[in-house]
Amino acid sequence: MFSRDLRVALATAVLAIGVPVGARVYVGARTQDVADRLSVAAAVPARIGGIDADLTGSLRLSDVALGDLASVEGLEASVSMGSLLAGELRADEIRVTRPHIDLAMSRGGGGDAQELAALARRLARRPSAGSGRGGSGRLRRIVVAEGSLTVRIAGVGELTADSVELVPDRGGVRVIAGRLHLTGTSHGVVGELTFARGAADLAMPGMTFGRALAVGGMGTIELRGGTYTLTELAAGRLGPAGPLEVRGSVDDDGVPRAVTAEIASHQLRVTGDRVPLGPLAGLLPGGIDVAHAHGTGTVAMTRDRVQVDGSLAGALVTHPTVAATPIPADGSMKADLAIGADAIVLSHAQLTTGALSLTAAGWVRRTGTAAAQLDVTLAEAACADQLAAIPAAARGPLDALLLEGTFGAQARLAIDLSAPESEGVRITGSLRGTCKALAEAPAGDVTRLAKAGDQQLADGSVRRLDPADPSYQSLDRLPAYVRGAFVSAEDGRYWQHHGFDLEQISRSFEIDLREERLARGGSTISQQLVKNAFLSQRRTLDRKLQEAVLTWRLEARLDKWQILERYLNIIELGPRVFGLRAAALHWFERAPRDLTIRQAAFLAALTSQPTSMSRRVRKHGGLDPSSAERVAVVLRAMKRDGVISADAYAEARGDGMMFSKAALDTDP
């Protein structure tokens, strides 16, 4: 027989080998049972690839998955079998190997995010006292012992955390991590950020983040055609109700520029100091060059509101409708824009560059018939300072215009295309202060128009105009209906206004809006003379500004009679045909004083379309239907304005046009 010591040794060996083996066999046999219990507790399908156990009470679960939301390659903990069979994972410490979480989050935060939160609430429930489910042990921490914790959010990006430790506390979990790596893509913007370490409080069971902090960050944000390099990043939030604040620097060719971003309640607020704007070029509309521009200030955005308060330096406006050459766009801007379902509302906007300060407010209807209102105010300031604030490239012939006094203005544009025709657009305005010219600009000296001298015409050719020359047409040698035809056709209120006619501009703008094209202009005869005498034919904002100032000077230095006379001597009235005398000879082989009423109306009708209307008449061998209607419109305007009587109007309608053969045979 065996000695007592040998029997003890053999029994110990059997227990040392048999108990673990027996435990493994027992636990392994219950794997599906445990998975089923977890499925019930979590209310999602649970999978456990295998379970292993030892004498210390440690259980190792492999290939664990809860639905499609979360899975881990391995999980090790001191967990009682009773706890597992109750669908609970209660232990002092749990060590996780290679966890994986996928979230398909909706725009409002629902979808899988809500499902994962519900799963956490179900698994976090404690059994009631005396339930027989293993007591009330407290989990001290969860450690990602191997691999990284990766969370992928569909349509948003991916977060990877190394050296993660989860420490449960009252009401939630404290998350401590080493390296954090974030990547994401949204609306064409690609971001990649890395932080050295971070920590956050995760409230349970709602799975909402409270305090959070990440430091030692760097990364890049790639936009459409540009990239921001970020350094010295730190991100944090003091509590669940507070904003998430990110601080750091943007690289500006080796110079760090401070940037702060706050995210709270669906609002993004970004503040920067001389931040380079070049990387934003791909996001901006065409015609704005920000390659060397910097911005300072704050931009706040929500889904339906944009607020801006900052300044811009180094930007250029390059759009061809603004100017033929790039125009600097330095200055400050404040704006508050609300975007609603029915309307876009600009509650306030202020643009300031030098002495020029414009404020605006208004709205645009987004549904139904077009309607809008815009109020614009130019703050009163010294005239000389305002002129100096206009970029030199935009001043053109206004350079060296010497001014004194002050000037300010207000204007309102009201649009409602549901109103009857001719009432759909209304432009009103008022002026403050008075500018006085101490010296005219050399390149825009309007007094030259009252003297003999060379004049550049619309086609670039130069012609000498001299009132003493027989080829010059003086106004007092014309029948009243001839000069009246041009006034009625182009500027019916010519003798009443001071160079600008807001009623005519309003009517022209309404026609453009209703026909959805640039159907006609609203320039007065004074404006047209300035354009033809001093400016290019291009339709740009800087040219309209130059035209406005020179028209003011024209009306101040020449009387109405002089303006109309000079206009009739340079106006284009056919292919390479300039001036009333040349036009009368070209089209009818007669002097202007011998024109019939209908012939005068025809020449006046040419002013708005001298090339196209001439081409139609030549092609048709006389008045085509479109040109005939244009002549009829001028005749009606002449009767309306009292230029001709009703009897003269009736007679003129039936008159023949009697074009010269040479005019109809002339090549364009």
VENTAZI-V348737 format. One record per pair of residues at least 12 apart in sequence whose C-alpha atoms are under 8 Angstrom apart, sorted by the first residue. I is the first residue (numbers start at 0). J is the second residue. D is the distance in Angstrom with one decimal. If there is no record, write none. Layout:
i-><I:I>
j-><J:J>
d-><D:D>
//
This chain:
i-><18:19:19:19:22:22:23:23:23:23:26:26:26:26:27:27:27:30:30:30:30:31:32:33:33:33:34:34:36:36:36:36:37:37:37:37:37:38:38:39:40:40:40:40:40:41:41:41:41:41:42:42:43:43:43:44:44:45:45:45:45:46:46:46:46:47:47:47:47:47:48:48:48:48:49:49:55:56:56:56:57:57:57:57:58:58:58:58:59:59:59:59:60:60:60:61:61:67:68:68:68:68:68:69:69:69:69:70:70:70:71:71:71:71:71:72:72:72:72:73:73:73:74:74:74:74:75:75:75:76:76:76:76:76:77:77:77:77:78:79:81:81:82:82:85:86:87:89:89:89:90:90:90:90:91:91:91:91:91:92:92:92:92:92:93:93:93:93:94:94:94:94:95:95:95:95:95:96:96:96:96:97:97:97:97:97:98:98:98:98:98:99:99:99:100:100:100:100:101:101:101:101:102:102:102:102:103:103:103:104:104:104:116:116:116:117:117:119:119:119:120:120:120:123:138:139:139:140:140:140:140:141:141:141:142:142:142:142:143:143:143:143:144:144:145:146:146:147:147:147:147:147:148:148:148:154:154:155:155:155:156:156:156:156:157:157:157:158:158:158:158:159:159:159:160:160:160:160:160:161:161:161:161:162:162:162:163:163:163:164:170:170:170:171:171:171:171:171:172:172:172:172:173:173:173:173:174:174:174:174:175:175:175:176:176:176:177:177:177:178:178:178:178:178:179:179:179:179:179:180:180:180:181:187:187:188:188:188:188:189:189:189:190:190:190:190:191:191:191:192:192:192:192:193:193:193:194:194:194:194:194:194:194:195:195:195:195:196:196:196:197:197:197:197:198:198:198:199:199:207:208:209:209:209:209:209:210:210:210:210:210:211:211:211:211:211:212:212:212:212:213:213:213:214:214:214:215:215:215:216:216:216:216:217:217:217:217:218:222:222:222:222:223:223:223:223:223:224:224:224:224:225:225:225:225:225:226:227:227:227:228:228:229:229:229:229:230:230:230:230:231:231:231:232:232:232:232:233:233:233:234:241:242:242:242:242:243:243:243:244:244:244:244:245:245:245:246:246:246:247:249:251:251:256:256:256:256:257:257:257:258:258:258:258:259:265:265:266:266:266:266:267:267:267:268:268:268:268:269:269:269:270:270:270:270:271:271:271:271:272:272:272:273:273:273:274:274:274:275:275:275:275:276:276:276:276:276:276:277:277:277:277:278:285:286:286:286:286:287:287:287:287:287:288:288:288:288:289:289:289:290:291:291:292:292:292:292:293:293:293:293:294:294:294:294:295:295:295:296:296:296:297:303:303:303:304:304:304:304:305:305:305:305:306:306:306:306:307:307:307:307:308:308:308:308:309:309:309:310:310:310:310:311:311:311:311:312:312:312:313:313:313:314:314:314:315:315:316:319:320:320:320:321:321:321:322:322:322:322:322:323:324:325:326:326:326:327:329:330:330:330:330:331:331:331:331:332:332:332:332:333:333:333:333:334:334:334:334:335:335:340:341:341:341:342:342:342:342:342:343:343:343:343:344:344:344:344:345:345:345:345:346:346:347:347:347:348:352:353:353:353:354:354:354:354:354:355:355:355:355:355:356:356:357:357:357:357:358:358:358:358:359:359:359:359:360:360:360:361:361:368:368:368:369:369:369:369:370:370:370:370:371:371:371:371:372:372:372:372:373:373:373:374:374:374:374:375:375:375:376:376:376:376:377:377:377:378:378:378:379:379:379:379:379:379:380:380:380:381:381:381:381:382:382:382:382:382:382:383:383:383:383:393:393:394:394:395:396:396:396:396:396:396:397:397:397:397:397:397:398:398:398:399:399:399:400:400:400:400:400:400:401:401:401:401:401:402:402:402:402:402:403:403:403:403:404:404:404:404:405:405:405:405:406:406:406:406:406:407:407:407:408:408:408:408:409:409:409:410:410:410:410:411:411:411:411:412:412:412:412:413:413:416:421:421:423:424:424:424:424:425:425:425:426:426:426:426:427:442:443:443:445:445:445:445:446:446:446:448:449:449:449:450:450:451:451:451:451:452:452:454:455:456:456:456:456:457:457:457:457:458:470:471:471:472:472:472:472:472:473:474:474:474:476:477:477:478:479:480:480:480:480:481:481:481:481:481:481:483:483:484:484:484:484:484:484:484:485:485:485:486:487:487:487:487:488:488:488:488:488:489:489:489:489:490:490:490:490:491:493:493:494:497:497:498:498:498:498:498:498:498:499:499:499:500:500:500:503:503:504:504:504:505:506:507:507:507:508:508:519:524:524:525:525:525:525:525:526:526:526:527:528:528:528:528:529:529:529:529:530:531:531:534:566:567:568:570:571:571:572:572:572:572:573:573:573:573:574:574:574:574:579:582:583:585:585:585:586:586:586:586:587:587:587:587:588:595:596:597:597:597:597:597:597:597:598:600:600:600:601:601:603:604:604:604:610:612:614:616:617:617:617:617:618:620:621:621:631:634:634:635>
j-><54:52:53:54:52:53:50:51:52:53:50:51:52:80:49:50:51:47:48:49:50:47:84:83:84:86:46:47:83:84:85:86:83:84:85:86:87:65:86:86:85:86:87:121:122:65:86:118:121:122:118:121:65:66:118:65:66:63:64:65:66:62:63:64:65:60:61:62:63:64:60:61:62:63:61:62:77:77:78:79:75:76:77:78:75:76:77:78:73:74:75:76:73:74:75:73:74:101:100:101:102:111:115:98:99:100:101:98:99:100:95:96:97:98:99:95:96:97:98:95:96:97:93:94:95:96:93:94:95:90:91:92:93:94:90:91:92:93:90:133:132:133:132:133:132:122:122:136:137:138:136:137:138:139:136:137:138:139:140:138:139:140:141:142:138:140:141:142:141:142:143:144:141:142:143:144:145:143:144:145:146:143:145:146:147:148:143:146:147:148:149:148:149:150:148:149:150:151:150:151:152:153:150:151:152:153:152:153:154:152:153:154:204:205:206:204:205:203:204:206:203:204:205:204:167:166:167:164:165:166:167:164:165:166:162:163:164:165:161:162:163:164:162:163:162:161:162:159:160:161:162:163:160:161:163:184:185:183:184:185:181:182:183:184:181:182:183:179:180:181:182:179:180:181:176:177:178:179:180:176:177:178:179:176:177:178:175:176:177:176:202:203:204:200:201:202:203:204:200:201:202:203:198:199:200:201:198:199:200:201:197:198:199:196:197:198:195:196:197:193:194:195:196:197:193:194:195:196:197:192:193:194:193:222:223:220:221:222:223:220:221:222:218:219:220:221:218:219:220:216:217:218:219:216:217:218:213:214:215:216:217:232:233:213:214:215:216:213:214:215:211:212:213:214:211:212:213:211:212:239:239:236:237:238:239:240:235:236:237:238:239:234:235:236:237:238:233:234:235:236:233:234:235:232:233:234:231:232:233:230:231:232:233:229:230:231:232:230:278:279:281:282:278:279:280:281:282:278:279:280:281:277:278:279:280:281:278:249:250:278:249:250:247:248:249:250:247:248:249:250:246:247:248:245:246:247:248:245:246:247:246:263:261:262:263:264:261:262:263:259:260:261:262:259:260:261:258:259:260:259:274:274:275:271:272:273:274:271:272:274:270:271:272:274:271:301:302:299:300:301:302:299:300:301:297:298:299:300:297:298:299:295:296:297:298:294:295:296:297:294:295:296:293:294:295:293:294:295:291:292:293:294:289:290:291:292:293:294:289:290:291:292:290:318:316:317:318:319:314:315:316:317:318:314:315:316:317:313:314:315:314:313:314:311:312:313:314:311:312:313:314:309:310:311:312:309:310:311:308:309:310:309:337:338:339:335:336:337:338:334:335:336:337:333:334:335:336:332:333:334:335:331:332:333:334:331:332:333:329:330:331:332:328:329:330:331:328:329:330:327:328:329:327:328:329:327:328:328:539:538:539:540:539:540:541:393:539:540:541:542:539:392:392:390:392:393:390:352:350:351:352:353:349:350:351:352:348:349:350:351:347:348:349:350:346:347:348:349:347:348:365:364:365:366:362:363:364:365:366:362:363:364:365:360:361:362:363:359:360:361:362:360:361:359:360:361:360:388:384:385:388:380:381:384:385:388:377:378:380:385:388:377:378:375:376:377:378:375:376:377:378:373:374:375:376:373:374:375:373:374:415:416:417:414:415:416:417:413:414:415:416:412:413:414:415:411:412:413:414:411:412:413:409:410:411:412:409:410:411:407:408:409:410:407:408:409:406:407:408:405:406:407:408:431:432:405:406:407:403:404:405:406:402:403:404:405:406:434:401:402:403:404:541:542:541:545:545:440:441:442:443:533:545:440:442:443:545:548:549:440:441:442:439:440:441:436:437:438:439:440:441:436:437:438:439:440:434:435:436:437:438:434:435:436:437:432:433:434:435:431:432:433:434:430:431:432:433:434:430:431:432:428:429:430:431:428:429:430:426:427:428:429:425:426:427:428:424:425:426:427:425:426:513:506:509:509:505:506:508:509:502:505:506:501:502:504:505:501:533:533:549:549:552:553:556:553:556:557:565:557:561:565:465:466:463:464:465:466:464:465:532:532:531:532:569:577:531:535:536:571:575:580:568:580:564:567:568:579:580:564:560:563:564:592:591:592:592:642:596:599:642:643:591:592:594:596:599:600:637:642:599:600:603:633:634:637:642:600:603:604:524:633:636:637:640:603:604:633:636:637:523:524:603:606:503:522:523:524:640:523:524:559:551:554:523:524:525:526:550:551:554:522:523:526:521:522:523:521:522:520:521:522:521:521:519:520:521:520:521:607:563:566:550:553:554:562:563:546:547:550:566:562:565:566:570:546:549:550:553:546:569:570:546:578:579:580:606:606:609:602:605:606:609:605:609:610:613:609:610:613:667:591:602:602:659:661:662:658:659:661:662:657:658:659:662:659:651:651:630:634:651:652:654:655:656:656:630:633:634:630:633:633:629:630:633:667:626:667:663:662:663:664:665:663:663:658:663:652:648:652:648>
d-><7.4:7.1:5.4:6.0:6.5:7.1:7.7:5.7:5.6:7.5:6.5:6.9:7.2:8.0:6.9:5.7:6.9:6.8:8.0:6.5:6.3:7.4:7.1:5.9:5.2:7.0:5.7:5.9:7.5:5.8:6.2:4.8:7.6:7.8:7.6:4.3:7.1:7.7:7.6:7.2:7.8:5.3:7.6:6.6:6.6:7.8:7.8:5.7:5.7:5.9:7.4:7.9:6.3:5.4:8.0:6.0:5.0:7.4:5.6:4.6:6.0:7.4:5.5:5.0:6.6:6.8:6.4:5.7:4.6:6.7:7.3:5.4:4.8:6.4:5.3:7.1:7.9:5.4:6.7:7.0:6.9:5.4:4.2:6.5:5.7:5.4:5.9:6.3:7.1:5.6:4.3:6.6:5.7:5.0:6.3:4.3:6.2:7.5:5.6:5.4:6.5:7.4:6.9:7.5:5.8:4.5:6.7:5.8:5.2:6.5:7.0:6.2:5.6:4.1:6.0:7.9:5.6:5.6:6.5:5.8:4.8:7.1:6.9:5.8:4.7:6.2:5.7:5.2:6.6:6.2:7.7:6.1:4.7:6.5:5.4:6.9:7.1:7.6:5.3:7.4:6.1:5.9:6.0:5.6:6.2:8.0:6.8:6.2:6.8:6.2:6.5:6.5:5.1:7.7:7.3:6.1:4.4:5.1:6.9:5.9:5.6:5.1:5.7:7.7:7.9:6.6:4.7:6.3:5.7:4.8:5.9:5.9:7.2:6.1:4.7:5.9:7.1:5.9:5.9:4.9:6.2:7.3:6.0:4.7:5.9:6.7:7.8:7.6:6.9:5.4:6.9:6.4:5.5:6.6:8.0:6.2:4.9:6.4:5.8:4.8:6.2:7.6:7.2:5.8:4.6:6.0:5.6:4.6:7.6:6.1:6.2:7.7:6.7:5.9:5.5:7.6:7.7:7.7:6.3:7.8:7.1:4.7:7.3:7.3:6.8:6.1:6.2:6.9:5.4:4.3:6.1:5.7:4.7:6.4:7.7:6.0:4.5:6.2:8.0:6.2:5.2:6.3:7.1:7.8:7.9:7.0:8.0:6.3:5.5:4.7:6.9:7.5:5.1:6.5:7.1:7.4:7.5:5.5:5.9:6.5:7.4:5.4:3.8:6.2:5.8:5.3:6.3:7.2:5.8:4.6:6.7:5.8:5.1:6.5:6.2:6.7:5.8:4.6:6.4:6.1:5.2:5.3:6.6:5.5:5.2:7.4:5.7:4.4:6.6:6.3:5.9:5.6:7.7:7.1:5.4:4.1:4.4:7.2:5.9:5.0:6.4:7.2:7.3:5.9:4.6:6.1:5.4:5.1:6.1:7.1:6.1:4.4:6.7:5.8:5.3:6.0:6.2:4.3:6.3:7.1:5.7:4.7:5.0:7.5:5.6:5.0:6.5:6.3:7.1:5.9:4.5:6.5:6.3:6.6:6.7:7.0:5.8:4.9:7.1:5.7:5.0:6.6:7.7:5.9:4.3:6.2:5.5:5.4:6.4:6.9:5.8:4.2:6.5:5.3:5.5:6.0:6.3:5.7:5.2:4.0:6.6:7.7:8.0:7.6:6.1:4.9:6.2:5.8:6.0:7.0:7.6:5.4:4.0:6.4:5.7:5.4:6.5:4.0:6.3:7.5:6.2:7.3:7.2:4.7:4.1:7.8:7.3:5.2:4.8:4.6:6.5:7.8:5.1:5.1:6.8:7.8:7.5:5.6:4.1:6.5:5.6:5.1:6.2:6.4:4.4:6.5:6.2:6.0:6.3:6.4:5.7:4.2:6.0:5.3:4.4:6.2:5.7:6.7:6.6:6.8:7.1:7.6:7.8:7.5:7.7:4.8:6.5:6.7:7.9:7.2:5.5:7.0:3.8:6.5:7.3:7.2:5.4:6.5:7.0:6.5:5.8:5.5:6.8:5.6:4.8:6.4:5.9:5.3:6.6:7.5:7.7:5.0:6.1:6.9:5.6:4.2:7.0:5.7:5.3:6.4:6.4:7.0:5.9:5.4:4.5:7.8:5.5:5.1:6.4:7.1:5.7:4.5:6.5:5.6:5.1:6.4:6.0:4.6:6.6:6.5:7.0:7.5:6.2:7.3:6.1:6.4:5.8:5.8:5.8:7.5:5.7:4.4:6.8:7.6:6.4:6.0:7.5:7.0:5.6:4.7:7.8:5.6:5.2:6.5:6.9:5.7:4.2:6.4:5.5:5.3:6.4:7.5:5.5:4.3:6.6:7.2:5.4:5.6:6.7:6.8:4.5:6.6:5.0:5.0:4.9:5.1:5.2:6.4:7.3:6.0:4.5:6.6:5.8:6.9:7.4:5.5:5.4:6.6:5.1:4.3:6.4:6.6:7.8:7.0:5.7:4.5:3.9:7.5:7.2:5.9:4.8:5.7:6.9:5.8:5.0:6.2:6.7:7.1:4.9:6.6:7.5:5.7:6.7:7.1:5.5:4.1:4.7:6.0:5.4:6.4:7.6:7.1:5.8:4.8:6.5:5.3:5.3:6.6:5.7:3.8:6.3:5.9:5.7:4.7:6.3:7.4:5.6:4.4:5.8:7.8:6.0:5.2:6.5:7.5:5.6:4.5:6.3:7.0:5.2:5.1:6.6:7.8:5.9:4.4:6.7:5.7:5.6:6.6:7.5:5.6:3.9:5.9:7.3:5.2:5.4:6.1:7.2:4.7:6.7:6.9:7.1:6.3:5.9:5.3:6.4:4.5:5.4:6.4:7.0:6.5:4.5:6.3:4.9:4.5:6.0:7.1:5.4:6.3:5.6:7.4:7.6:7.0:7.6:6.6:6.3:6.9:6.6:6.5:7.1:5.5:4.4:7.4:7.9:5.9:5.2:6.6:7.2:5.5:4.7:6.5:7.6:5.4:5.1:6.8:7.8:5.5:4.0:6.4:5.4:6.4:7.2:6.0:5.1:5.7:6.7:5.5:4.4:4.9:7.4:5.5:5.3:6.6:7.0:7.9:6.0:4.3:6.6:7.8:5.2:5.1:5.8:5.2:6.5:6.0:5.0:8.0:6.3:6.5:7.6:7.4:5.1:6.5:7.6:5.7:5.1:6.0:7.3:7.3:7.7:5.4:6.4:5.9:5.6:6.8:5.6:4.7:6.4:5.7:5.2:6.7:7.9:6.9:5.5:4.4:6.4:5.8:5.4:6.8:4.3:6.1:7.5:6.3:6.1:7.4:6.1:5.7:7.5:7.7:5.0:4.3:6.4:7.9:6.0:5.0:6.7:7.2:5.6:4.5:6.2:5.7:5.2:6.6:7.5:5.9:4.5:6.6:5.8:5.3:6.4:7.7:5.8:4.4:6.5:5.3:5.1:6.3:7.9:5.2:7.0:6.3:5.0:3.8:7.2:7.0:7.3:5.2:5.7:6.6:7.0:5.9:4.3:6.4:6.0:5.9:5.8:5.0:5.8:6.0:6.9:5.1:6.0:7.8:5.3:7.8:7.4:6.7:7.2:6.7:7.5:4.8:5.0:7.6:7.3:5.6:7.1:6.2:6.7:7.9:7.8:5.9:7.8:7.6:7.5:5.1:7.1:7.2:7.9:6.0:5.1:4.1:7.7:5.7:5.3:5.0:6.6:7.3:6.5:5.6:4.6:5.6:7.3:5.8:5.3:6.5:7.1:7.2:5.7:4.7:6.1:7.9:5.1:5.5:5.7:7.4:5.7:4.6:5.6:6.2:5.9:4.8:6.2:7.2:5.7:4.4:5.8:5.3:5.3:6.5:7.1:5.6:4.0:6.6:7.9:5.7:5.4:6.3:7.3:6.0:4.7:6.9:5.3:6.5:7.4:6.0:7.2:6.2:5.6:6.8:7.2:5.4:7.4:5.4:8.0:6.1:7.1:7.7:5.7:6.8:7.9:6.5:7.0:7.3:6.8:5.6:7.3:7.6:6.5:7.2:6.9:7.2:6.8:7.8:7.1:7.8:7.3:5.5:4.2:6.6:5.5:6.5:6.9:6.6:6.6:7.0:6.8:7.7:6.1:7.9:7.4:7.4:7.4:7.1:6.8:7.5:7.4:7.7:6.4:7.2:6.2:6.2:7.5:7.8:5.4:6.9:6.8:5.1:6.0:7.4:6.7:7.6:5.8:6.7:7.7:7.8:7.5:7.1:5.4:7.8:7.1:5.9:6.3:5.6:5.9:7.0:7.7:6.1:7.5:7.6:4.9:8.0:7.8:6.8:5.6:5.6:6.8:6.1:6.6:5.4:6.8:7.8:6.9:6.8:7.9:7.8:7.9:7.9:5.5:6.2:7.2:7.1:7.1:7.0:7.9:6.4:6.5:7.8:5.6:6.8:6.1:6.7:6.2:7.6:6.3:7.7:8.0:7.9:6.9:5.7:7.9:7.5:4.4:7.2:7.8:7.8:6.0:6.0:5.4:7.8:7.5:8.0:7.2:7.3:6.2:7.4:7.5:6.7:7.8:6.4:7.3:5.6:7.8:7.6:7.6:5.5:8.0:6.4:6.6:6.3:7.7:6.4:7.6:7.6:7.6:8.0:5.5:7.5:7.3:6.7:6.5:6.6:5.7:6.0:5.2:7.3:4.9:5.9:6.0:7.1:6.0:7.3:5.9:6.8:7.5:7.9:7.4:7.5:5.9:5.6:5.6:7.8:5.2:6.7:5.2:4.9:7.8:6.3:7.9:6.1:7.6:7.4:5.5:7.1:6.8:7.9:6.9:6.1:5.8:5.8:6.2:5.4:8.0:7.4:6.2:5.8:6.6:7.9:6.5:6.9:7.3:7.6:4.7:6.8:7.7:8.0:6.2:7.2:7.4:7.5:6.7:7.9:7.6>
//
